[in-house]
Amino acid sequence: MPQAADKIATMVGKFGSAIGKGLIAGLVGTAAITLSMKIERMTSKNPVPFAPGDAASKALSIEASDREQWQKFSNEVHCTYGTIWGIGRGLLSMVGLKGWSATAIHFAAIYYTALTVEPDFEVAPPINDWSKKQLAVFALHHVVYTVVAGLVFDAINKNEQDTEVIPMFKKKEALLKL
């Protein structure tokens, strides 16, 4: 029985390591996308978006008292959302995905979600109404996020055994051992 307890403890530790490292990577990725968006707004003269706050307010049924508070709330939602998405990068490492393949999957999940959540909450038009340039810029911001988050995650997860639980892409037999 001690062997089973040790295996469970190891898996829980790896899960915690993946989540913690993912949160760090997500926080740094969020800083990168925030900078990317700020530079784009400065060059395009586009207004500051309130979509993160607008979507969260609809989901939580809350309202801010004024636009300044709304901007602060929207920024907090943006930072929290981006940081939490880092967990996804950590979870990919648990199944043995790392490097560019994990970054590509992470990007696909985040970009698809970003393209669907805002229109679903009616805080942005459907993507069919977006110009090619808007889609490209939106994609570029999310590429910045996922590449930076991926590089940070890989840098702090040098010892991949810290987070890998199911090395399914290395050994098919690993699934049978669970």
N, C-alpha and C positions, 0 to 999 in steps of 0.2 A: 504493500500500500504506500510506503514512503516514496517509491518511484513515481507513482501516479500523482501524488501531491507535489513532488518536485517538478514534474512536467507541467502541471497546471500553474504552479508558481512561476515557472520560466515563461510560459505563454502570456500570463498576465503582465509580467515585467516587460516582455517584448511589446505587448500591446500598449502599455503605458509609455514606453520609449518612443514608439512610432507616433503616438498622439502628441507627446511633448515636442519632439523634433519637428513634427508637422506644423504645430502651432507657431513655433519659431520661424520656420520657413514661410508660413502664411503671413506672418506679421511683416517680414522683410519684403515679401512679394507685394503686399498691400502698400507698403511705402513706395515701391517702384511703380506700381500702376497709378498711384495717386500723383506722383511726380510726372509720369507720362501724360496723364489727363490734364494736369495743370499746364504743362508746356503746350499741349494741343489747344487748350482754351485760350492761352495767351496769343497763339499764332492765328487762331481762327476767329477770335473775338466771340466765341460761343458763350452763353451764360452758364453759370454754375448749375449743374444738374441737381435736382431734388429727388430724383427717382428712387434712390435707396430709402430715403425717409418716407416718401409717399407710399411705396409698396409696403414697408413695415407698418406704417400707420393704418393702412387698410387691413393688414393681417391681424393687427393687435387692437383695432378699433380705438385709436388714440389720436389726439390732435395737439399740436403745439400752439402756444398762445400768440406767438408772433413769428415773422419770417426769419428773424435772427436766431431764435430758438429752433426753428425748423431746420435751418442750415446746420446748426450744431448737431441736432438729432440725426440728420441725414448723414453727416460725416461720421458720427459714431456707428451708425448702422453699416456704412461702407467699410469702416475699419474692422468691425466685428465680423461681418460677412466674409471679408477677404482673409482674415486671420483663421477663421474656422475652416475655410476651404483648404487650408494647409493640412488639415487632418486627412483629407483625401489622399494627399501625396504620401503621407506616412502609412496609410493603410495599403497603398499600392506596394510599398516596400515589404509589407508582411507576406505577400505572395511571391516575393522574389523579383518584382519589377523595379528597375532602377534606371538611372540615366535618361537618355532621350526617349526611350519607349515609354517610361513612366510619365515623363513630361508631356508627351503627345496625348496620352490617355487623359491625363489631368486637364490639359487644355480642352480637349473635346468635351469633357464633362462640364467644365466651367463655362465654356463658350455657349454650349447648347442651353444650359440653364439660364445664362444671362440673356440670351436671345428670346427665351420663352417666358421667364418670370415677369419681366416688366410689362410686356403686352398683356399677359394674363391678369395682372393687377390693374390694367388700364392706366399705367403711368408712362407708357411709351407706345407709339404706334406699332402695329404688327410689322414684322420684318419685311413683309411684302411691300410696305410703303417706304422702306428705307432706300436711299440711293446706294449705288455701289461704293461710293466714297465713304458714306457713313458706316456701311458694313465693314469696309477695309480698316477704317480708323478704329472702330470698335474691336475688331479682331486683333489689331496691332496692340492695343492696350492689354488685351488678355494674353497675348503672346509674351509681352513684357512681364506680366505677373507670373505666368507659369514657368518661363525660363529662369527668372530670378529665384522664384520659390524652389524650383528643381535644383538649381545650382547650390543654393543654401542647404537644402535638405541633403543632397549628396555629400556636401562638404562636412556636415556635422554627423553624417551617418557612415563615416569611412569604414567602420567595422560593421558591415551589413548584417552580421549575425546578431547584432543588438536588437534588430526589429524583425528579421525574417522568421516566419513561423512555418509557412508552407512553401518550400522552394519548388513549386510545381513546374517552373520553367527549366529547372535543372534536373529533377528526378521525378519521374511519374510515380514511382513507388512511394513517394513521400505522402501522398494522399491516403494510401492504404495503411500507413502506420498510425494515422489518427484514430 
